[in-house]
Structures are given as C-alpha cells and as structure tokens.
Amino acid sequence: MLLIPGMTVTAQQAPDAGSTPVYVIPIQGEIDRSLTVFIRRNIERAKAQEAGVIVFEIDTFGGRVDSALQISTLIGSLEDIETVAYVGLQPEGTAVSWSAGALISFSADRIYMAPGTSIGSAAPVMQSPEGTELADEKTVSAIRTQMASIAEKNSYPRAVAVAMVDSDAEILEVFVDDELSILTRNEYETLIRSEPEGTVREGRVISEPGKLLSLTAMEMEEYQVSSGTFSALQGVLEHMEIQDRELIRIAPTAADQAVSVITGAAFTSMLILIGIMALFMEISSPGFGVPGAIAVLAFGVLFTGNALLGQVGSLELILFVIGIALIIIEVFIIPGFGVTGLSGIALMVVGLILSMQDFVIPDFSWQWDLLWGNVLLVIGNMIAGFVAFGVLAFLIPKYTPFRRLTLSLNQDTSLGYTAQDTDYETKYLGKTGVTLTVLRPSGKAEIDGDPVQVETAGDYIEKGAEIRVSAVNGNRIVVRRNL
C-alpha cells in the first residue's frame, strides 16, 4: 500500500500494465460547497492519470441544491471515463443516498448498492422561520426536469427519477407482453390507448400520490435501476471485471476538512459576528489595536475560505473594502451618521453575500432561495453583532478586568475638579473673532486674541470668516457668522 497526500493506492493484485486505473472518490456527509471543490479537483486528478473508471462511494442525507447540481454536472460531463455510483454499507455511515445524493447517483453511468441501503426522497427543501419545508413548485419542477433528463441520459427508468422528486407523481408496474416497465399513471394511460387490447397489463402501484419515492437496494435492482447488489466494493469490481486494475482510493486531507469547517454555515456565522463586533469596537476607539486585528483576521478567514471554493473575485473584495472605508469616513470626518455610513454598511453586506455564492444575479428559482438564505445569514449576524457590541459597551465598565479600558472616575467639583474659570462664560459672550479653520460645524477660531475651540449651530463657515459668539454653554462656545 502506497500512501500519497490525499490518496491511497492499493494494489489488489498485480495490475495489468496496459490497463487504466480505477479511482474511488468518496461523497459522504453533507453535500456542500467544499465537497464540490473536492470532487472537481479529484476528477481532474483522475483525468490526468488517465483513469478508466471512477467509482463514487455515496453515503449522504443530501445538502445544498447548487452543490448537488454542480457535482451532477461534473460526473455527467465525463465522456471518456466510466462512472459508477456505489451506495455502500459502512459501520460509521448512514447507508443512504437521499435527496441531493439521489441526484448525484443518477448522474453516474451505473449504480450499485449494498444490501440494507436505500436511495430516493430527492425533493428540494428550503429553510424557513418555521423550519424545513418543501420548496416552491417552480424549484421542484426545475429539479424534477433535471432528474428526469439525467435518468434518460443514463437509461434509468424516467418514472422512478420523477417520483423521487415529485410527491404528486404516481408510478406503477406495467407489463407489455409480460415485459416489466415502470411508468407514471399518465404514461400508462397513454400507452394502453396506443397498444392492442390485452398486450398491456397493470401491475402493483410502486409509489402513490402524496409520497416521495425511496427504494431499497433490492427494489432498485428489481426495477432495473441499479446494476447489482453487492455488500462490498470488491464485488462491484468483479462484476465489472476490473478487479485486477490498479485501485486508487481518495481520502479527504486535513486541508479539505479545514475548508469544510471554515465554509460551513455555523463557522461563517461566527466569523461574521466576531468580525462586525471587532470592527465597530476598533472604529469607536483611537488608533489601531487588538479589535482591529481580530476584525481583519475574521474577515480574512471568511474571504479566504470562500476564495478556496472559487466564489470570491475582485468585485466582492472591492465592495467590502469600499464599505469599510465609507464607514470610517462617516465616523471620523463627516459629523453624524447618514447616507455615507448607511452606504458603507450596505456595500459590506453585498460583498459578504456575493462571497458566499457563485452568481451575482439569480437565474433559477433555487438560486433565489440560496440568495435569500445568504441575505438572512449576513444581515442576521450583522444585527446580532450590533446588539452584542451595545451590550459589551454597557457591561465593560462594570467588570474589573475591563475597567482600565474606560474612564470610570467622575470628575466631580467636590473633588477639586473644575471645567473652566468662573468668568469663562462672560469672557467671550458677544465677542467677535476670525475662524482659524473651517467650521463644519466645529473647529478653531481666534477670539479676543485667544485660539479657542468653537462650533456653529449647524452652519458651515469657511476659514478666515468673521464670527461672533452667540452663546457659551459650559465649555461650548457657539458662534455664528458676523454680518
């Protein structure tokens, strides 16, 4: 046995020097974006090694629709390599190929299953505030059509594929001159009108309306969907008469597993939450410190993970960076918080959303579902970040470890503190002067020969303009243009 990073090569017998190798690629766990990248990379590796057969060992409850369609396309586009889907039975596995797994299985040239396994229930679902629910009819119709198209391409019973996606479909056994076929109810009724009387006979109903179809390994073989039932992969290889070829097993590396964790929904949510909190802590404090470094690290990991999935381009990064720049300008240069700050937040949100998908404007209904899910994920965590930031700002002064970060001592006059001289208010009230800087609305001016900090009532006054003090409130000297 030869160990290579990311793969294991097992010589079962002396390989035939003229034969092409057999690749075994696992499709296990949740179908997600990182798995798509893993499959694409190893298919390219198999092509480079001139593999003759690729066996996809499938063990999954399903996952993302977009990832399943991409993997299905990758498998279906292989013309010079025979593809096999094998649903195996392993102690640590689930022994099923459901939902997105069924779509991927039907994309292979052949399907094999182990006893005790099942395949089916491929209807697309979506997340809602009430939980998981069936997708809208438009999405179901699109997946149903794709599933049927794949089944037709690989010579699987079309009715079986349709019934796995559409719960309204009814399929049944039909015997034409005692030869078994699997048809939908509509196909059967069309057939009996076109065939001579007595040649078509209805068998039992396989799937009733209102139920999604799932089939066991034996049923898949009985209805001529699978090519055989074998308890181990070795039996599949012997059935295909390729047991003497070099067998190359692919296993996910530590890097693959790390990318899967980083790009998962839970970790992505945590990164957004931490990044938003740290960013606003940094903006609200002078200089660049620990919160800024944490924000850079969190968003850096987020964008790097999505970039490894091929979903981050220059557009997403530019939008995100411009968004942060606008927020900084709003906080430090422009008084108040208005259009500039809101635009910055909006650009940050758009940049984060686009980094989590491989399209800008949705073309299909399932892409709209994915987009809304990403919108809820980003905006929800940004709101949570704002709330957490506010809670921390309130709680930090109350705990000893954080007291050094805030001013907790009141400068009370009883302790000897004073804000100004007692004649400060009468000293400048009514006096005239000249602005030393632009007032928008605060700045500096020279009044009665003294450079002092002043502010307007909201007006803009240019540098060098003559002003008059209209009010003095504590340390605030309010001025207006002297007309």
N, C-alpha and C positions, 0 to 999 in steps of 0.2 A: 504494500500500500504506500503510495507516494503522496505526501502532504504538500499542497501548494496553497498560498494565501487565497482564501475564498473558494477553494475546491478540494475535493478528494478524488484521486484517480484509483480505481480498484480494478485490478486485472483478475477477472474471474477465472479465465483460462488463458492460455497463450493466445493473444489477439492475432487475428489474421492480418498480416502486414498490408494487404490490399484493401481491407475493409475500412469503412468510415466509423468514427467513434460515436457512442451513444451518450448524450448529455442528459442528466437528470436534474431538473430545476424545481425547487420547492415553491409552492404557492400556498402558504399557510398563514393562519391568523387573519386579522382584518385586512381587507383589500383597501389600501390607501395609496397616497402619492409616492411614498418612499418605496413601496413594493413595485410600483410601475417602473421606477428608475432601476431597481434591482433586476427586474425581468428584462428590460431593454438592454442593459449592459451585458447580461449573460447570454442573451440571444446573439448579440454581436460577437461575443467571445466564441460561441458555438459556430457561427458562420466563419470566423477567422480560422478555426480548427477544422473546417470542412466536415462538420458533423453530419451524419446521415439521418439521425433520428434524435428528436428532443422529447423526453418524457417529462411532463409537468405533474408532479405529485401534489394533488389538491386536497386541502383539508381546511375548510373555511365556512363560517356562517354568512359571509358576504362583506359588504363595505360600500365605499363610495361608487356612485354610478359612473362618474367621469373616469375614475381609475380603472374600473372594470371594462369600460368601452375601449380605453387605450390598450389595455393588456389583450383584450379580444382582438383588436386590430393588429397588434404586434404578432400574435400567433397566427391569425388568419392570413397575413400577408406573406408567410413563409411558403415559397413555392418549391424550392429545391431540397427542403428538409421535411421529412415526415414528422408530424406532431402527434403526440399521444397524451391524453389526459387520464391519469390514474388516481382514482379516489381510494386511498389505502386505509387500512385499519391499524392504528398505532396506539400503544398504551397511553401516550401523552396527548393524543389527538382527539378530535371530535367526531371523526368518521362520517363527515357530511361534506357535500358541496352544494350549499344552498345559496339562493339569491344571486349575488354577483358571481359566485363560484359556478353556478349552473351556466351562466352566460359564457364564462371562460371555458368551461368543459366542452360545450357545444362548438367552440371555435377550433378545437383540435380535429385532426383527420380521423382519429379513433378515440373511443372512450372505453376504458377498462375499469372495473370496480372490484373491491374486495367484499366477501360476504359480510353482511351486517352494516354496510354503508348505504347511504341514500343520496339522492340528488333532486333538486327542484326548488319550489317556492321562490321564484325569481322576480316577483312583482316589486317594482321600485317603491321605496318608502321615503318619507321625509320627517324631519324633526319639527315639532310644533310646541307651543307652550304647554299643551296638554299631554305631550309625549310623542311617541312614534305613530304615524298614521300613513295610510296608503296615499301615494302621490296622485295628482290630478289625472284626469283621463287623457289629457294631451301627452303627458310624460309616459303613462302606461302604454298608450298607442305607439309612441316612438320606440320604446324598448321592445314591445311585442313585435313590431315590424322588423326590428333589427335581429331579434332572436329567431324569428321565422326565416329571415334571409340567411342567417348563418346555418340553420338546420338544413335548408335547401342546398346550400353550397356544399355541405359535407355529407349529404344523402342521409340525414336523420329524418325520422317522421316529423313533418312540419306541425301536425296537430299536437304532438307531445310538447314541443317547444312553446307553442301558443298557450296551451293550458297551464304551463308553469308560470307564465307572466300574467295572464288574464283570468281572473276568477269567474268571469261570466261565460267562459268557453266550456262547452260540454263535449267530451270526446268519448268515443266508444270503439269497440272492436267491430270490424266489418270483414266479412268473408266473401270474396269474389271468386266463385268456382273453388271454394274451400281454401283459398289462399288468404292469409290474415293480412289486414291493413288496419292502421289506426287513423281515424278520420274525425273531424268535428261533426256535430249534428248537421250543420248546413251542408258540409261536403257530402255527407251520406245521403241526404235528401236529394241533392243534385245528381248523385251517382245512380240512384235507383230509377230516376226518370230517364236516364240515358242508356241503361243496360237492359238486356232482355229479362223478362219476368222469370224469377226463380234462380237467377245466377248470383244475386246479391242477397246475403243473409246478415242480419244484425246480431252481434254478439252482446256481451255484457258492457255496461257503462263503466268506463275507467275513471272518469272524473265528472262529477255532477256540477251544475252551475252553482256559483256561490262559494266554491272551494278552489284553492290553488293546488295544482298537481305536484306531488312529490312521489318518486318511485324508488323502490328498493333496488339493490344490485340485481336480484333475480328477475324482477319485473323489467328492469332496463334491458336485460339480455333477452327475456321472453318477447319483448316488443321490438327487438332488433335495433335498439338504440346503442347499447354497448356491444363491444366485440367479444366480450367474455368476462367471466368472473373468476378471479384468482386471489388467493389470500396473501400473496407476496409478489413483489415486482419481478422476481425471478421467473415466475410463471408467465407473466406478460411477455418477457423477453423470449422465453422458449416458444410461446405461441406465435410470436412474430419471427421466430427463427433468427434472432440476432443475439443469442446468449453468448456467443463466442467473441463478440466485439468488445473493444476497449470501452469500459464504463467510467464516465466522468461525473461524479456527484458534486453538485454545487451546494455550498452552505453559506448562509449569511455571515459576513465578517463582523468584527466588533464595530467597525465604521458604519456598516449597514444598519446595525442595531441602534447605534447612536443617532443616526439621521432619522430613523423611525421614531425615536423618543422625542427628539428636538422638534420635529414637524407634526407631532401628534396634537390633537385639539387641546388637551389638558395642559401640556407644556407651553403651547403657543399662547393660551390664555394667561398663564402665569407670567410669561415674558412680557406681554403687553401691559399687564397690570403693574409689574415691577418697573418697567420702563417709563410708564406715564407718571407714576408716583415719584420716581427718582428725578425725572426731567423737571417737574414743577417744583420739587424741593431745591434743585440746582438753580432754576431761574429766580426763585424767591430769595436766594442768598447771594452775597457778594462773592466774586471770584469764581474759580473752578475747583471743585473739591470732590469728595467721595460720591455724593449723589450723582454728579455729572458722569463720573467714571462708571457707575453702576448702570446709568441710562444708556451710555454708549455700548457697554457690554451686552445688556439685554437686547437692545435693538440690533446690535451686530450679530448676535447668535441667531436671532429671528430671521434676518435677511439672508445670512449665510446658509442656514438650513433650507430655506425656500429656494435659494440660488442653486444648491446642490440638486434640487428637484427640477431645475430648469425653468423656474417660474418667475425669476427676478431679472428684469432688464434695466436699462438706463431710465426708462420712464418712471418706474416705481421709486427708484432711489432719488431721482431729481424732485419728484413731487414731495417726498418725505422730507428731504433736506430743505427745500423751499418753505415747507410748512413750519419747520422748527425755526428757520430764520425769521419768518413773519411774526411768530410768537415772541421771539426775543426783541425784535424791533418794537412791537406793541408794548412790551413791558418796560423797556429801558429808554425808548426815545419818544414814542407818542403817548401823551397822557391819556388815562382811562383805558378802557378795553372795548374796542369796537370792531369795525369791518376787518382791519388788518389781522387782529388776533383770531377772529372767527374764521377768516380765510385760511390762516395757518393751521388751525385745528382741522378744518375740512380737508386740506391737502394732505395732512398727516394720515387722516382716516382713509382717504382714497389710496394713498401709497401703500398702506398696510393691507388693505383689501386686495389690491391688484397683485401684491406679492404672494397671495395665498391661492391664486388661480392662474391658469394658463390662457386666459382670454380676457379681453377688455370689455367688449360689449357682447352679451349672451346672444347666441343664435338659436338655441334649443330651450325647451321648457325646463329640462333638468338643469341646464346651466343657470337659468333664473333662480331655481331653488338653491343651487350652490351659492350663487351670489348673495341671496338674502341671508343664508346661513352665515356667510363670512361677514356681512354687514352687522348682523346681530352680535357675532363674536367680538368684533373690533369695538363697536360702539358700546356694547355692554361692559367690556373691560375698561374702556376709557372712562365711562361714568363711575365704575367701581373704583378706578384709580383716583378720580377727583374726590370721591367721598372718603376714601382711605386717607388721602392727603389732608383733607379737612379734619378728620378725626385725629390724626397724628399731630397736626398743628395745635389742636386743643389739648391733647393729652401730654405732649412732650414736657411742658413746664411743670407738670405735676409729679414727675418721676425723677429721682435723684440722679441717675446716670445721664440724663439729658439736660440737666439744669445749666450746665456750662455752655450749652448751645443757645440759650435765650437769656434775656435780661429780666431777672425776676425781682429786682430790688426797686421799690417805689422811691423816687427822689422827692420825698415829702419836705415841705418847708420847715416842719418841726425838727427835721434832722439837719437843718442848716443849708438845704438846697434852695436856690433861687433861680428863676428863669431869666430875670432881667433887672435892671435898675428900676427903682420906683418911678423915676421921671422919664422912663423909656417911651411911654405912650405919648406924652405931651411934647417930647423932644422932636419927633418927626411929623406929627399930625399937621397937615396943611402945608408942609414944606414942599418945595419944588426941587427937581433934580434932573439928571440925564441918565438914560439907560446905558449900562456898560456892556450888556449882552442882549440878545433877542429875548423877549418875554413871551413864552408860549405855554402856559401863562406865567411861569415863574422864571426868575433869572436874577441878575445883579444890576444895581443902579447906584449912582453916586448922589447922595442926598446930604446937603449941608456939609459937603466936603468929606463925608464918610461913605466907603463902599459897603453896601448892605444887601441882604437877600430880600427881594420883594416879589410880589405876584400881582397879577391883574384879576379882575372879576371874571375872567374867561376870554378877554380880548387878546389879540396878537399885537404886540408893539415891537417895532424894529429897533435895532441897536442905534444909539445916538439920538433917540427921540426925547423931547422934554416931557416929563411926567410930574404929577402932583400926588402927594399922599392923601388918600381919601379916608382911610381908616387904619387903626392899629388895634389888633385883637391879640393880646398876649404877645407871642413872638412873630405874629404875622403882620407884615406891612403891606397893605393893599394900596395899589396905585392905579391911576388912570392917566390917559393922555392929557396933557395940559393944553387946552385950546385957547 
